[in-house]
Amino acid sequence: MYTPNHFKEERPEILHAAMARIGLATLVVHGEAGLEASQIPMVLDAGASPLTLNGHVARANPIWKRASGEALAVFLGPHAYV
């Protein structure tokens, strides 16, 4: 994702704190039908090696059955566009 230098945040402690504060991520997965996204509550386990995101997906949400391979979790914080 393109991010201008003056908006970049690369310090792990700041990013981890943001994930903990926000708690809700858009989980994007790729399955047979293509890309799919769902809002998922997530908790970062920063003590795990490697870092682990734990989330809850409702049994009725088919995303857990269709996903395969890698996934992307997007935590949205305060934002504005001018």
URFEN-V481156 format. One record per backbone hydrogen bond with DSSP energy under -0.5 kcal/mol. NH is the residue of the N-H (numbers start at 1). CO is the residue of the C=O. If there is no record, write none. Layout:
nh = {NH:NH}
co = {CO:CO}
This chain:
nh = {7:8:8:12:14:15:16:17:18:19:20:21:22:23:25:26:27:27:28:28:29:29:30:31:34:36:38:40:40:42:43:45:46:48:52:54:54:56:61:62:64:65:66:67:68:72:74:74:75:76:76:77}
co = {4:4:5:10:11:11:12:13:14:15:16:17:18:19:40:74:25:38:26:72:27:36:70:34:31:29:27:25:38:23:54:52:44:45:45:43:52:41:58:60:61:62:62:63:30:28:26:72:73:24:74:75}
